[in-house]
Every structure is written in structure tokens, then in C-alpha cells.
Amino acid sequence: MKNPVHRYLMCSYAYYRLNENLIPDGEFDELANQLLEEYPKWKDHPHCPTEDDLRASTYLGDYPSIVQVATELYLNRI
């Protein structure tokens, strides 16, 4: 998945709402750091996590329906 915001949201949704790991915790932390480094590029994305979420490697916002459906479809395929 090329868009790190989408990947972050899907991994976060899987972990926090479905109790599933799509990627190892360390890789998720790296993804959070990548998004922090590139924040000016992604901050206008309608669902971009806040900088505080990224620093904490978490997500406290609402998950868009498309993230929920995409994550569940992905998990059903693996």
C-alpha cells in the first residue's frame, strides 16, 4: 500500500478494534515516524492522524467506513 495514511489507519483499526496485527509493532512505530517526518505532505489528508497520535503510535479518531471495510476484506483474504 503506497499511501502511509491508509496503511496506518488500516493497521490501527485492525489492532485497536479487531485485535489483529497486520504488521509487527516495531513496523507500526516506524510507519508512525515516517508519517511524522512527512507530516506537511499528509496533514491535509481528510483522515490523517494528528501529530500527537503519531508520536504515541496510536489513533484516537473515528475510522472511516472505507478503512473498516478494506481492513476486514484484507483480513478475510489472508
C-alpha positions as CSV (number, residue, x, y, z in Angstrom):
1,M,0.0,0.0,0.0
2,K,1.6,3.2,-1.2
3,N,-0.3,5.7,0.9
4,P,1.1,5.7,4.5
5,V,-2.1,7.3,5.9
6,H,-4.2,4.5,4.6
7,R,-1.8,1.9,5.9
8,Y,-1.6,3.5,9.3
9,L,-5.4,3.6,9.6
10,M,-5.9,0.1,8.5
11,C,-3.2,-1.3,10.8
12,S,-4.6,0.8,13.7
13,Y,-8.1,-0.3,13.1
14,A,-7.1,-3.9,12.9
15,Y,-5.2,-3.7,16.1
16,Y,-7.4,-1.5,18.3
17,R,-10.9,-2.6,17.0
18,L,-10.4,-6.1,15.7
19,N,-7.5,-7.4,18.0
20,E,-5.4,-8.3,14.9
21,N,-1.9,-7.4,13.9
22,L,-1.4,-6.6,10.2
23,I,2.3,-5.7,10.8
24,P,4.6,-6.1,13.8
25,D,4.6,-3.4,16.5
26,G,8.0,-2.1,15.5
27,E,7.0,-1.7,11.9
28,F,3.9,0.2,13.0
29,D,6.1,2.6,15.1
30,E,8.3,3.1,12.0
31,L,5.2,3.9,10.0
32,A,4.2,6.5,12.6
33,N,7.7,8.0,12.5
34,Q,7.6,8.1,8.7
35,L,4.3,10.0,8.8
36,L,5.7,12.4,11.4
37,E,8.7,13.1,9.2
38,E,6.4,13.7,6.1
39,Y,3.6,15.4,8.1
40,P,3.5,18.5,5.9
41,K,2.8,16.3,2.9
42,W,0.0,14.3,4.5
43,K,-1.6,16.7,7.1
44,D,-4.3,17.8,4.6
45,H,-5.5,14.2,4.1
46,P,-9.0,14.2,5.5
47,H,-8.2,11.3,7.8
48,C,-4.6,11.9,8.7
49,P,-3.8,11.1,12.3
50,T,-2.8,14.0,14.5
51,E,0.9,14.6,15.3
52,D,0.1,13.6,18.9
53,D,-1.4,10.3,17.7
54,L,1.7,9.6,15.6
55,R,4.1,10.4,18.4
56,A,2.1,8.0,20.6
57,S,1.9,5.4,17.8
58,T,-1.9,5.2,18.3
59,Y,-5.1,6.5,16.7
60,L,-7.9,8.1,18.7
61,G,-10.1,9.3,15.9
62,D,-13.0,7.8,14.1
63,Y,-12.3,5.2,11.4
64,P,-13.9,6.0,8.1
65,S,-16.1,3.2,6.7
66,I,-13.8,2.6,3.8
67,V,-11.0,1.8,6.3
68,Q,-13.2,-0.6,8.2
69,V,-14.4,-2.4,5.1
70,A,-10.9,-2.6,3.5
71,T,-9.3,-3.9,6.6
72,E,-12.0,-6.6,7.1
73,L,-11.8,-7.6,3.5
74,Y,-8.0,-7.8,3.7
75,L,-8.2,-10.0,6.9
76,N,-10.7,-12.3,5.2
77,R,-8.2,-12.9,2.4
78,I,-5.2,-13.7,4.5
